[in-house]
Amino acid sequence: MLASRFDRPTRADHRILAAAVGLCLVGIVACGRSTATESPAPTLTESAASPTPSASTSASAPPEPSVSSAPAAAPAAVDLQIREFDLPAGSHPHDVSPAADGGVWYTGQRAGVLGHLDPATSEVREIPLGAGSAPHGVITGPDGAPWITDSGLNAIVRVDPDTDEVTRFPLPSNRPNANLNTAAFDPSGILWFTGQSGVYGRLDPATGAIDIWDDPEGRGPYGIATTVDGSVWYASLAGSHIARVDPGTGAATIVEPPTSNQGSRRVWADSQGRIWVSEWEAGQVGLHDPASGAWTEWPLPGDNPMAYAVFVDDTDVVWLTDFGGNAIVRFDLATEAFDSIALPSPGGAVRQLHGRPGEVWGAESAADKLVLVTDGA
């Protein structure tokens, strides 16, 4: 498991530098990986619709016995291409978010900085966030600014994209060491966040008001996502569950995936409001439909898959990172086919994915690089 704080020297000023681009345009064949991989028969679980939220107890019914569906027909191959961008040594980039100006924001967790990459020029600038900073997540808000969950500062941080001014929103003093993790904005502009110490909460950027609640089962809240209808969902890595949050009351309803101890790490919602889950310990991707309560899970290809990040693009194609295969994996629900592309850098450790139409971005934390994947088809 990744620790969210690191000992490091403090950076005192901004750095503007041109980072050499690892121009590794590599197709699937060039990376030595197979193209389309037919998925094993998924596990399908039908259950009742999601129960009424409760602030303190699990409201999900035990899953019923699973049944296997027939394997899907072999799909046509896709043409994935990959390109790496070098970052300053020691950055340890953790999360990424597309910037409004066409660039990409990233959190430099070990360096205590927010970084910005211009893909057109490969120029990188880094903005120090202050003594003790250990930024984990970054998300671009509706105001066009990057918002950061900083576990070192125990604060939500906003950086002005034009002036680089840093504004902190500290958590209440009775919530120390929350181990802040990930954030997501709901349609009304409220920022929701998680802390692995066992909390989740919300920040109203207009007033600065922060509300925090405890996960019903304790430590573990990690990834978080919001749906088009305003629902809020988070994943608990230590708790091996996902949870639905009532945006009005803040009450959380635990929803258990069919596989026990699967290690739900990150979540993302598709255009239909379904919740995709990266199951770290099980090496699977899970799909939960809140409308029906149904679950489906697919094992990732390979001998030892370790599903870390999940991202759903604008066409509802699902993307994951696989630590076991050192790869980024594409999953098409329509064909139930996986396509993997190996990272050019050994042991890249991509901990999060995000994107914009036609682009999927990741942070190679162990290689000090950002990575871009496109479909050349």
URKA-V796630 format. One line per field, one symbol per residue. ss: DSSP state (2 for helix, 1 for strand, 0 for the rest). psi: psi as a letter, one per 20 degrees, with the letter a starting at -180 (. if undefined). A space follows every 10 residues. Layout:
# URKA-V796630
ss=???
psi=???
This chain:
# URKA-V796630
ss=0000000000 0000111100 1111111000 0000011100 0011100000 0000000000 0000001100 0000000001 1111110000 0011111100 0001111100 0011111100 0011111100 0000111111 0000011111 0000111110 0000011111 0000000001 1111100001 1111100011 1111000001 1111000000 1111110000 0111110000 1111100000 0111100000 0001111110 0000111110 0001111100 0000111110 0000001111 1100000111 1100001111 1100001111 1100000001 1111110011 1111000011 1111100
psi=qpqjqqpqqp pirqpoqppp pnmnoprggh jkqrdpppqq prpppprrqp rpqqiiqpjp qqqrqqqqrq qqqprqqrnq qqpqpqrppj gmpgqqppqh jiapqqpngh ilqpqppohh ijppqpopir pipmpfqpqp rijjqpppoo hgilqppppp ihijpppqnq qqhjlqlilq fqqqqrijjp pqrqpiikrq aqpohhijpp pqqpphjbqh peqqqqrhjj qpqrqoghil rrqppoighj qpppopqhpq kimogqqqqa ijjqpppong hikrpqppoh hijqqpqppq rrhmqnofqq ppaijjqpqr qohhilrppp pohhikqqpq pqphpplhmo iqqrrrpipp qronhiilqq pppqoi.
